[in-house]
Amino acid sequence: MRILLFTGKGGVGKTTAAAATALRCADAGLRTIVLSTDPAHSLADAFDVELGTVGRPVTDGLWGQQLDAQERMEDAWADIKGYLIEVFQWAGVEGIEAEELSVLPGLDEVFSLSDIKAYADSGEWDVVVVDCAPTAETIRFLSLPDILSWYMTRVFPASRRLNRVVSPILSRVTNLPVAGDDVFGSARRFYDRLDGVRELLTDTTRTSVRLVVNPERMVIAEARRTYTYLSLFGYGVDAVLANRLLPDTVTDPWFAQWKELHATHLAAIEEGFAPLPVLRAELAAEELVGLDRLRSFGDRLYGDLDPAAVLHTGSPMEVRTKGDHTELLLDLPFADHDDLELGRRHDELLIRVGPHRRALLLPDSLRHRRVAAAALRDGRLKVTFAAEPQADDHQPDDHQPARAAR
């Protein structure tokens, strides 16, 4: 069973790439469903068919779905939504404003995660293709399992206990609505729908991310950052799709400079993202809408390759023993020393790259070991842990960020 996630800067052609890949998988006899997690859905436009909020057939062996977060609110968010509306009304926000504020940003991504897991667990599909939102939203989307897991493990139980103690007191001194067990139970059920999502999406034998780029400086720069952040959260990228390259048949002198620039950018893509394979697709002479044109695009993009195959093997994180020490290796391609900070808190390694921060729960074998050194070289972070400490060897938690050595 394979899950393929397509992302890229808005307008690079990721929806076309996702749709063409899904269609090619279905034509090969694989039971395939393609999902759109982009709030501005264009998947139905690419296929030139009607798609709804539940899966429906596109063609033989291929189904499609465009998620509407509002519909999912009714069963998965109803108790929480009702409580939030009460709080907003207590604060003086009435009517439609309170209704709108009760829908928290990012809910559509959460529901998408639960859908991906449900389809993967159903046994009815060989391939799940996901047309993700543009890159910034995709990073938030794929970091949600980590963030929600951290909250539910550390904050949620304490909040529930505190609520049971404080709510009787609050009810005597204020009429502020207080969350009851039904609200906390709904939050628990809401999170349980995501149980196992992170393990599924970071399993590089089953899930791959494919970056779609155009031969443009800003697009490539964003793709490099996305590759770094995906690796930070443990997601495996198995290919880069270079789309809308000027074909050799274009010989008009007006395009000469553009062709030279495209060649330069393409060389930078192949060199910078190596050893990832770079699949090429030329700028089409017509709009890529409808099954026939998507099939042609898929043929040009993949050639003899199996689109459902793992196109590049390897895991973003590795733990290995070297003498008396143990090393944790984390791929952070294109990461810069100035953007990287490390810290240690209890059994977590705190890693920040640019605006993104991850609390990496250490494996059992490393939780009680001291960090002896850290270095970032050639896009790979190496954190060295000393041998097991003595019984009286206590290492205080390091809450202060530290730079990795060059």
C-alpha positions as CSV (number, residue, x, y, z in Angstrom):
1,M,0.0,0.0,0.0
2,R,1.4,3.4,-1.0
3,I,0.7,7.0,-0.1
4,L,2.0,9.7,-2.4
5,L,1.9,13.4,-1.2
6,F,2.4,16.1,-3.8
7,T,3.3,19.7,-2.7
8,G,5.0,22.8,-4.1
9,K,4.6,26.5,-4.3
10,G,1.2,27.7,-5.5
11,G,0.8,27.5,-9.2
12,V,3.7,25.1,-10.0
13,G,1.3,22.4,-11.2
14,K,1.2,20.1,-8.2
15,T,-2.5,19.3,-8.8
16,T,-1.8,18.3,-12.4
17,A,1.1,16.1,-11.2
18,A,-1.0,14.5,-8.5
19,A,-4.0,13.9,-10.9
20,A,-1.7,12.5,-13.6
21,T,0.1,10.2,-11.2
22,A,-3.2,8.9,-9.7
23,L,-4.5,8.2,-13.2
24,R,-1.4,6.4,-14.3
25,C,-1.5,4.2,-11.2
26,A,-5.2,3.4,-11.9
27,D,-4.4,2.6,-15.6
28,A,-1.7,0.1,-14.3
29,G,-4.5,-1.8,-12.4
30,L,-3.9,-0.3,-9.0
31,R,-7.0,0.6,-6.9
32,T,-6.3,4.3,-6.5
33,I,-8.0,7.3,-4.7
34,V,-6.8,10.9,-5.0
35,L,-7.6,13.4,-2.3
36,S,-7.4,17.2,-2.2
37,T,-6.4,18.9,1.0
38,D,-6.0,22.3,-0.6
39,P,-8.9,24.6,0.6
40,A,-8.9,26.1,-2.9
41,H,-9.7,22.8,-4.6
42,S,-8.8,22.4,-8.3
43,L,-8.7,18.6,-8.5
44,A,-12.2,18.3,-10.1
45,D,-11.1,21.0,-12.6
46,A,-8.1,18.9,-13.6
47,F,-10.1,15.8,-14.2
48,D,-13.0,17.9,-15.7
49,V,-15.5,15.9,-13.5
50,E,-17.6,16.6,-10.5
51,L,-16.1,15.7,-7.2
52,G,-17.6,16.0,-3.7
53,T,-16.7,15.6,-0.1
54,V,-16.9,11.9,-0.2
55,G,-15.0,9.7,-2.7
56,R,-16.6,9.1,-6.0
57,P,-15.5,7.4,-9.3
58,V,-13.4,9.4,-11.8
59,T,-12.7,6.5,-14.2
60,D,-12.0,2.8,-14.0
61,G,-10.0,2.0,-10.8
62,L,-9.7,5.7,-9.8
63,W,-11.8,7.7,-7.3
64,G,-11.4,11.3,-6.2
65,Q,-12.5,13.4,-3.2
66,Q,-12.4,17.1,-2.2
67,L,-12.8,17.6,1.5
68,D,-15.2,20.1,3.0
69,A,-14.1,20.7,6.6
70,Q,-17.5,22.3,7.5
71,E,-19.3,19.0,6.9
72,R,-17.0,17.1,9.2
73,M,-17.7,19.5,12.0
74,E,-21.1,18.0,12.6
75,D,-19.9,14.6,14.0
76,A,-16.3,15.2,15.0
77,W,-16.4,18.7,16.5
78,A,-20.0,19.3,17.6
79,D,-19.5,19.3,21.4
80,I,-16.3,21.4,21.2
81,K,-18.0,23.8,18.7
82,G,-21.0,24.2,20.9
83,Y,-18.8,25.1,23.9
84,L,-16.8,27.6,21.9
85,I,-20.0,29.3,20.7
86,E,-21.1,29.6,24.3
87,V,-17.8,31.2,25.3
88,F,-17.9,33.7,22.4
89,Q,-21.5,34.6,23.1
90,W,-20.6,35.1,26.8
91,A,-17.9,37.5,25.6
92,G,-20.4,39.4,23.5
93,V,-19.9,37.8,20.1
94,E,-23.3,36.9,18.7
95,G,-24.7,35.0,15.7
96,I,-22.8,34.2,12.7
97,E,-19.5,35.7,14.1
98,A,-19.5,33.2,17.0
99,E,-20.3,30.4,14.6
100,E,-17.4,31.3,12.3
101,L,-14.9,31.8,15.2
102,S,-15.7,28.3,16.5
103,V,-14.1,26.8,13.4
104,L,-10.4,26.8,14.3
105,P,-7.8,27.4,11.6
106,G,-6.2,24.1,10.5
107,L,-9.3,21.9,11.1
108,D,-9.4,21.0,7.4
109,E,-5.9,19.6,7.6
110,V,-6.8,17.5,10.7
111,F,-9.8,16.0,8.9
112,S,-7.6,15.3,5.9
113,L,-5.1,13.4,8.1
114,S,-7.9,11.2,9.5
115,D,-9.2,10.5,5.9
116,I,-5.7,9.5,4.7
117,K,-5.5,7.1,7.7
118,A,-9.0,5.7,7.2
119,Y,-8.3,5.0,3.5
120,A,-4.9,3.4,4.3
121,D,-6.5,1.2,7.0
122,S,-9.5,0.1,4.9
123,G,-7.6,-2.4,2.7
124,E,-9.6,-1.2,-0.2
125,W,-6.9,0.8,-1.9
126,D,-3.4,0.1,-3.3
127,V,-2.5,3.8,-3.7
128,V,-3.6,7.0,-2.0
129,V,-2.5,10.2,-3.8
130,V,-2.8,13.5,-1.9
131,D,-2.9,16.8,-3.6
132,C,-1.6,19.0,-0.7
133,A,-2.0,22.7,-0.2
134,P,0.8,25.0,-1.1
135,T,4.1,24.4,0.8
136,A,3.5,26.6,3.9
137,E,0.2,24.9,4.6
138,T,1.7,21.5,3.9
139,I,4.3,22.0,6.5
140,R,1.7,22.9,9.0
141,F,-0.4,19.9,7.8
142,L,2.4,17.4,8.3
143,S,3.6,18.9,11.6
144,L,0.1,18.4,13.2
145,P,0.6,14.8,14.3
146,D,3.7,15.8,16.3
147,I,2.1,18.9,17.8
148,L,-1.2,17.2,18.7
149,S,0.6,14.2,20.2
150,W,2.7,16.5,22.4
151,Y,-0.4,18.3,23.6
152,M,-2.4,15.2,24.3
153,T,0.4,13.5,26.1
154,R,1.5,16.4,28.3
155,V,-1.1,19.2,28.5
156,F,-4.5,17.5,27.9
157,P,-4.5,15.2,31.1
158,A,-3.4,18.1,33.3
159,S,-6.0,20.4,31.8
160,R,-8.7,17.9,32.4
161,R,-7.7,17.4,36.0
162,L,-7.4,21.2,36.6
163,N,-10.9,21.7,35.0
164,R,-12.5,19.3,37.5
165,V,-11.0,21.2,40.4
166,V,-11.5,24.7,39.2
167,S,-14.9,24.5,37.5
168,P,-17.0,24.3,40.7
169,I,-15.3,27.4,42.0
170,L,-15.7,29.3,38.7
171,S,-19.4,28.5,38.6
172,R,-19.9,30.3,41.9
173,V,-18.1,33.5,41.0
174,T,-18.8,33.9,37.2
175,N,-21.2,32.8,34.6
176,L,-18.4,32.0,32.1
177,P,-19.2,28.7,30.5
178,V,-17.0,25.9,31.8
179,A,-16.0,22.9,29.6
180,G,-17.5,19.7,30.9
181,D,-16.5,16.0,30.5
182,D,-18.5,15.9,27.2
183,V,-16.1,18.5,25.7
184,F,-13.0,16.8,26.9
185,G,-14.3,13.5,25.8
186,S,-15.0,14.9,22.3
187,A,-11.4,16.2,22.2
188,R,-10.1,12.8,23.1
189,R,-12.2,11.1,20.4
190,F,-11.1,13.8,18.0
191,Y,-7.5,13.0,18.6
192,D,-8.0,9.2,18.6
193,R,-9.0,9.5,15.0
194,L,-5.4,10.5,14.3
195,D,-3.8,7.7,16.3
196,G,-1.1,6.1,14.1
197,V,-1.1,8.8,11.4
198,R,2.4,9.9,12.2
199,E,3.8,6.4,12.1
200,L,2.0,5.9,8.7
201,L,3.2,9.0,7.1
202,T,6.8,8.8,8.3
203,D,7.1,5.1,7.1
204,T,9.3,5.7,4.0
205,T,8.4,2.3,2.7
206,R,4.8,3.3,2.4
207,T,4.7,7.1,2.2
208,S,6.6,9.4,-0.1
209,V,6.5,13.2,-0.6
210,R,7.1,14.5,-4.1
211,L,8.2,18.1,-4.6
212,V,6.9,19.9,-7.7
213,V,9.0,22.8,-8.9
214,N,9.3,25.2,-11.9
215,P,12.6,26.4,-13.2
216,E,12.4,29.7,-11.3
217,R,14.7,31.0,-8.6
218,M,12.0,31.7,-5.9
219,V,10.2,28.4,-6.5
220,I,13.5,26.5,-6.1
221,A,14.4,28.4,-3.0
222,E,11.0,27.5,-1.4
223,A,11.3,23.9,-2.4
224,R,14.7,23.7,-0.7
225,R,13.2,25.1,2.5
226,T,10.3,22.6,2.2
227,Y,12.7,19.7,1.8
228,T,14.5,20.8,5.0
229,Y,11.4,21.1,7.0
230,L,9.9,17.8,5.8
231,S,13.1,16.1,6.8
232,L,13.0,17.8,10.2
233,F,9.6,16.1,10.9
234,G,10.7,12.8,9.5
235,Y,8.9,12.7,6.1
236,G,10.7,11.1,3.2
237,V,11.0,12.8,-0.2
238,D,11.6,10.4,-3.0
239,A,11.5,12.7,-6.1
240,V,11.5,16.2,-7.4
241,L,9.2,17.0,-10.4
242,A,10.6,19.8,-12.6
243,N,7.6,21.1,-14.4
244,R,7.0,23.5,-17.3
245,L,10.4,23.3,-18.9
246,L,10.6,25.0,-22.3
247,P,10.8,22.3,-24.9
248,D,13.6,22.0,-27.5
249,T,11.2,22.6,-30.3
250,V,10.9,26.2,-29.2
251,T,13.5,27.9,-31.3
252,D,12.2,31.5,-31.5
253,P,15.1,33.9,-30.5
254,W,12.7,35.7,-28.1
255,F,12.8,32.5,-25.9
256,A,16.6,32.1,-26.1
257,Q,17.3,33.8,-22.8
258,W,14.5,31.9,-21.1
259,K,15.8,28.6,-22.3
260,E,19.3,29.4,-21.1
261,L,17.8,30.4,-17.7
262,H,15.8,27.2,-17.5
263,A,18.9,25.1,-18.2
264,T,20.7,26.9,-15.4
265,H,17.9,26.4,-12.9
266,L,17.5,22.7,-14.0
267,A,21.2,22.1,-13.4
268,A,20.8,23.7,-9.9
269,I,17.8,21.5,-9.2
270,E,19.6,18.3,-10.2
271,E,22.8,19.2,-8.3
272,G,21.1,20.6,-5.2
273,F,18.6,17.9,-4.7
274,A,20.9,15.0,-5.5
275,P,20.6,12.0,-5.0
276,L,16.9,12.5,-5.4
277,P,15.7,11.7,-9.0
278,V,14.5,14.7,-10.9
279,L,11.5,13.9,-13.2
280,R,11.0,16.4,-16.1
281,A,7.9,17.7,-17.8
282,E,7.9,20.2,-20.6
283,L,5.6,23.1,-20.8
284,A,2.5,21.8,-22.5
285,A,1.1,23.4,-25.6
286,E,-2.5,23.2,-24.2
287,E,-4.3,23.2,-20.9
288,L,-3.8,19.9,-19.0
289,V,-7.5,19.3,-18.4
290,G,-9.3,16.0,-18.8
291,L,-8.2,12.3,-18.7
292,D,-6.5,12.1,-22.1
293,R,-4.3,15.1,-21.5
294,L,-3.4,14.0,-18.0
295,R,-2.5,10.6,-19.4
296,S,-0.1,12.2,-21.9
297,F,1.4,14.3,-19.1
298,G,1.9,11.3,-16.9
299,D,3.6,9.4,-19.8
300,R,6.1,12.2,-20.3
301,L,6.7,12.7,-16.6
302,Y,7.3,9.0,-15.7
303,G,8.4,7.3,-18.9
304,D,9.1,3.7,-18.0
305,L,9.0,4.3,-14.2
306,D,6.4,2.9,-12.0
307,P,4.7,5.9,-10.4
308,A,3.7,4.0,-7.3
309,A,7.3,2.8,-6.7
310,V,9.6,4.2,-4.0
311,L,11.8,6.3,-6.3
312,H,14.5,7.0,-3.7
313,T,15.2,4.9,-0.6
314,G,16.4,6.2,2.8
315,S,15.1,7.5,6.0
316,P,15.5,11.1,7.3
317,M,16.5,9.8,10.8
318,E,18.9,7.1,11.8
319,V,20.4,5.9,15.1
320,R,23.7,4.0,15.0
321,T,26.3,2.8,17.5
322,K,29.9,3.9,17.1
323,G,32.3,2.6,19.7
324,D,31.1,3.7,23.2
325,H,29.0,6.4,21.7
326,T,25.6,6.4,20.0
327,E,24.8,8.8,17.1
328,L,21.5,10.2,16.1
329,L,21.6,11.3,12.4
330,L,18.9,13.6,11.0
331,D,18.8,14.8,7.4
332,L,18.4,18.6,7.2
333,P,19.2,19.3,3.6
334,F,19.9,23.0,2.9
335,A,19.7,23.9,6.6
336,D,22.0,26.7,7.6
337,H,24.0,26.9,10.9
338,D,22.6,30.3,11.6
339,D,19.0,29.0,11.4
340,L,19.6,25.9,13.5
341,E,19.2,25.7,17.3
342,L,19.4,22.7,19.6
343,G,18.3,22.1,23.2
344,R,17.6,19.2,25.5
345,R,14.6,18.8,27.9
346,H,14.1,15.6,29.8
347,D,13.6,12.9,27.1
348,E,13.2,15.3,24.2
349,L,15.7,16.8,21.8
350,L,14.5,20.3,20.8
351,I,15.4,21.3,17.3
352,R,14.5,24.6,15.6
353,V,15.2,25.3,11.9
354,G,14.0,28.7,10.8
355,P,10.5,29.2,12.0
356,H,9.8,25.5,12.6
357,R,10.4,23.8,15.9
358,R,10.2,20.1,16.8
359,A,10.4,18.3,20.1
360,L,11.9,15.0,19.0
361,L,11.1,12.2,21.5
362,L,14.3,10.3,21.9
363,P,14.4,6.5,21.6
364,D,14.6,4.6,24.8
365,S,18.2,3.8,24.3
366,L,19.1,7.5,24.3
367,R,16.8,9.1,26.9
368,H,19.3,8.7,29.8
369,R,22.4,9.5,27.9
370,R,24.3,12.8,27.9
371,V,24.7,14.8,24.7
372,A,28.4,14.8,24.0
373,A,28.5,16.8,20.8
374,A,26.5,18.0,17.8
375,A,27.5,19.0,14.3
376,L,25.8,20.0,11.0
377,R,27.7,19.0,7.9
378,D,26.6,18.5,4.3
379,G,22.9,18.8,5.2
380,R,23.0,16.2,8.0
381,L,22.8,16.9,11.7
382,K,24.8,14.5,13.9
383,V,24.1,14.4,17.6
384,T,26.5,12.2,19.6
385,F,25.3,10.7,22.9
386,A,27.9,9.5,25.5
387,A,27.9,6.1,27.0
388,E,25.4,5.2,29.7
389,P,25.9,7.6,32.7
390,Q,26.7,6.2,36.1
391,A,24.0,6.0,38.7
392,D,25.2,9.2,40.3
393,D,25.8,11.0,37.0
394,H,22.9,13.4,36.7
395,Q,22.6,15.7,33.7
396,P,20.4,18.7,34.3
397,D,18.0,19.6,31.5
398,D,19.3,22.1,29.1
399,H,16.6,24.6,28.3
400,Q,19.0,26.9,26.5
401,P,19.3,26.6,22.7
402,A,22.8,25.7,21.4
403,R,24.3,26.0,18.0
404,A,25.5,22.9,16.2
405,A,29.2,22.9,15.3
406,R,30.2,23.2,11.8
